Amino acid sequence: MILRLAWRNIWRNRRRTFITAASILFAVLFASFMESLQRGAWDNMISNVVNYYFGYVQVHESGYWEEQSIDKAFPLVDSLDSIGEIEEVQAVIPRIESFALASAKDNTAGVLVAGIKPEVEDRMTNLSTRIVEGAYLETGDEAALMASGVADRLSLGVGDTLVLISQGFRGVNAAGKYPIKGIAKFGSPDLNKQMVYLPLPVAQYFYGADGRVTSLALKLESQDDIQPVLKSLYQELDTSAYEVMDWKEMLPDLVEARQLDTAGNVIVYIILYLIIAFGIFGTILMMTKEREYEFGVLVSIGLQRWQLALSVWIEVVMLGVLGALSGILVSIPVVLYFKWNPIRFSGDMASSLEKFGFEPIFPATFEPQIFLTQALYVFLVTAVLAIYPIVKIRSLQPVEAMRA
């Protein structure tokens, strides 16, 4: 009876019901869209930086990550083959990495030279799909693959010669010149401005570090595999000789930037929910005032106060449920559209984002948890505000209410 009464009371004033439900709908829509866009942008950035180069887990010689020195290169020994036998590890990508000075005519630029096994590297980073000019490296090539940002800075193209100068393993002189076989474009502006690739044997010879690598990057299916892999590596490897790091340890600045951005969004959510709360409370206040006479009559003819209070509370909660469900239904196609058609910035806005290391593309991420969470928050706010008419009914004087 109480449920039927509450449901009918909602539709006694359809305009008020639609206005209240619409305010909740737009709150859920805006909050869900903003959360999806933020997560999508960060997931895209992490994918570009982590999954397309660093990998979710890396193995180095102990102390390498702090120094980033070529002198910390370690030999590829048979004992490391066990890494590839771990169930969650799909591929082991050996690299030798160090910085060098790249030059062409009068132009110079600092670059990160990565010696790679082209076929193995392509399994994790899909590097071959990022070629915009020329061709991808092959085993046996004595050529370089260059990021488009480096190529633009040095005014080089496919077929031109790149000169590299650096310090090799244990102080040997490192100098070489290599024809440019291909130019690649990365989603991450940071990678796009510094990467130069050489086949692994060529890079090892360049740095005077034959048979050595500075890191082993591990290809995993997803972030859920990180902890099982770390646990297995700690058991398999001599941790006094090798260090095992996941992407969060290697890129703490990226993690902190995401946490800071998320914290900023929390403030926006709080303001949004406060605005919605005042709007809903205004509706509840108006409804309670308009129905004082009705409440007085119902109490006078014998309706228990708790039954009346429960009926009114259920009314408000039903409004919250209607608005929240409508918000979810409207949010889903909006988020899906921006997932398939990401926002692409250009001009000054794109340049500003790239300075901070962001690719100027903001795709939305589609996660049911986002919609449910935002709808739940709005529903809880509505349920709490619905306590107000309960308090008013408990202190209601029927005679005074009917006279008013």
Secondary structure, 3 states (H helix, E strand, C coil): CHHHHHHHHHCCCHHHHHHHHHHHHHHHHHHHHHHHHHHHHHHHHHHHHHHHHHCCEEEEECCHHHHCCHHHCEECCHHHHHHHHCCCEEEEEEEEEEEEEEEECCEEEEEEEEEECHHHHHHHHCHHHHEEEECCCCCCCCCEEEEHHHHHHHCCCCCCEEEEEEECHHHCEEEEEEEEEEEECCCCHHHHCCEEEEEHHHHHHHHCCCCEECEEEEEECCHHHHHHHHHHHHHHCCCCCEEEEEHHHHCHHHHHHHHHHHHHHHHHHHHHHHHHHHHHHHHHHHHHHHCHHHHHHHHHCCCCHHHHHHHHHHHHHHHHHHHHHHHHHHHHHHHHHHHHCCEECCHHHHHHHHHCCCCCEECCCCCHHHHHHHHHHHHHHHHHHCHHHHHHHHCCCHHHHHHC
